[in-house]
Amino acid sequence: MVNKERNAPIGLFDSGVGGLSVYLHLAQQLPDEHYIYYADTLHVPYGNRDSKEIETLTLIAVEWLYQQGCKLIVIACNSASAYALETARRCYPQLPIVGLVPALKPAILASKSGHVAVLATKATLNGTLLNQVITDIALPNQTIVTKYFDPQLVPWVEAGMPENSETAQRLHQQVQGFAQEGIDQLVLGCTHYPFFKPFLLQEIESQQLSMDVVDSGKAIAERVKQLLVKNQLLALPISSAHSGIDSSRTTVNNTNIRPPLIFYASKYDDKLGMLIQRLLGTQIRLQRYC
Ligand code: DGL
């Protein structure tokens, strides 16, 4: 039975910490909601795995979130969405499930040079969700789409993005390469990548390049909000659940009132704990759940 309680949690799933970039947008737009996050850190990265394996691992995670009583699930992973979104929706027809696809469409429509790049995992780049956007939007708009894949990017983020690594060096050079090719939109097609957006923006600024960096986090949070409203599942404001609390204090910045993020990882260690806290900042309270 799908949970139709307004105050039931929203479930988020990613192979690792990447989906936290989506969670940050959700927490901003929907601060009264409760969230449960499942990170399959035992099997990260997914991007090099074959489609069947990605589908199996994703369905395990979705079932786990369903068992926690989630009212809506976000597959906050482009690679997992590419191979398991349709099946997950078929398995849970009553449950709203939101998946991710790289924000290629807005990038194509915003491009002045007619050349955009999408940075994603091998799995996402080969998946039908992305290639459908290329067929439906890029081709009719005569836009060239360069697909870029570096298998070290996800492990680099999971390792806390050390600046002195070869991956950072490659990324630095790659930004120059994109500019030389006339690319004016960089699409971050993996939920891990927004965590190095400040690094990219710094490169773009210091090299005085004209390039936008786009991701789908904000649009996904808007989509979740729409679905909650449509299904009458928006959480009641926390102030009304705790009598005597002034609703003007119930903001995203009020860490005392906002529910903590419940975080589950299939493999957890202290290093991961420190990384999560660094990525989320001090505003978010975390409750670990193993
Ligand atoms: N955050 C996942 C995505 O959006 C990372 C995939 C991986 O684990 O390789 O695709």
Residues whose N, C-alpha, C, O or C-beta is under 5 A from the ligand:
A	BS01	DGL	D14 S15 G18 V44 P45 Y46 G47 A76 C77 N78 S79 T121 V154 G189 C190 T191 H192
